[in-house]
Amino acid sequence: MNVTLFRGVLVGALAGLLFGFDTAVIAGTTEGIRTAFGLDATGVGITVSSALWGTLAGALLAGIPGDRYGARASLTVIALLYLVSGVGCLLAVNWPMLLIMRVLAGFAVGASSVLAPVYIAEIAPAERRGMMVGAFQLNVVLGILVAYLSNYFVSSLELGALVD
């Protein structure tokens, strides 16, 4: 495997890891979100599901820029969406902003779930294509595992507001 192919597969695998992580990491934050934004169970449900609506839109629409500009260029823009949405969720000052950032994160997840395997298949030699696209799928599951492990680690730190 040459360096260019390795880098391409690494990008595709990272997209799978981010897909899994972004999908599952919310599970460890629901109580904090409820408290921070004063939400009831419905509000928490809307917050959690908002990324899935973005995922649906991203998966449905990713083919358009993928066909026009190519999977690689589109994945670069998707990487920026992951960054903007992650920072936006961190800095969300109100619930609507959090929802917008979660939908944007979901859009990145959906788009990368379509275009990363396409990109891998485009650059991979025919005899390794299945294995490399399979690596993307494995990284989706690995991303979910990393999300749950990071949630466990962060919860063990007992961070949050200090009570007098």
Beta strands, then each sheet from edge to edge (+ up, - down):
end
